[in-house]
């Protein structure tokens, strides 16, 4: 059963949160402190406009707190923009959208259920039981967990649990797969294997994928285009700083020389120079040799 791979659009999206200020501490005429605190707006996103083609893999990069996860939540209807709108397949997102599925950084599996039963939780309501069993069987095979289907989450590794979580997200056959740092908690080797698995899944079930990551190399390995979020001087809230097409077809060789220049550009956009130093930070001088 192939995914419809919907196209996604953000149109002039902005998101502002209200934060509660501390009480002013002023004394009123009757010598009591003023207990009133005012809600101050905190812009997180502004002027975000982007069209994503059906079946495209988009990586969203940016510094911590720049609104990457908020943008993902808006796409899935888990949050609403303060201005603008998100559209899937041409229709506006309003409330939790069944056309999307979400994969989180933690597996979030129910500990008392087997891996197979956890995957089955993602099946759409009303699906025929036999069709549901076949869907779970196919997903277990796709993520390499057939032999572990009856095990509980505590009996498997973190990578295996994350594979089950990914399979659960795919169970409803989503047109849009939203992944919020899905491999961030894994060790380096398992993370590389999960990246390869995601590409295999995308080949088998080519949904549109929006991937939030802090890892430039991961973005270069997986994405068709890389969206960099950031701020501009004097303007609150993050917006799209650049959209970069990765010029090498997948599968890509890790550490490709062809992508070295692009990697340096993206790191520079994140405020890191090619030697790993953050822009604006004072250099550490060499430790002087001991005189003893």
Secondary structure, 3 states (H helix, E strand, C coil): CCCCCCCEEEEEEEEEEEEECCCCCCECCCCCECCCCCEEEEEEEEEEEEEECCCCEEEEECCCCCCHHHHHHHHHCCCCCCEEEEEECCEECCCCCCCEEEECCCCCCCCCCEHHHHHHCCCCCCCCHHHHHHHHHHHHHHCCCHHHCCCEHHHCCHHHHHHHHHHHHHCCCCCEEEEECCCCCCCHHHHHHHHHHHHHHHHHCCCEEEEECCCHHHHHHHCCEEEEEEEECCEEEEEEEEEEECCCCCCCCCCCHHHHHHHHHHHHHCCECCCCCECCCCCCCCCCCCCC
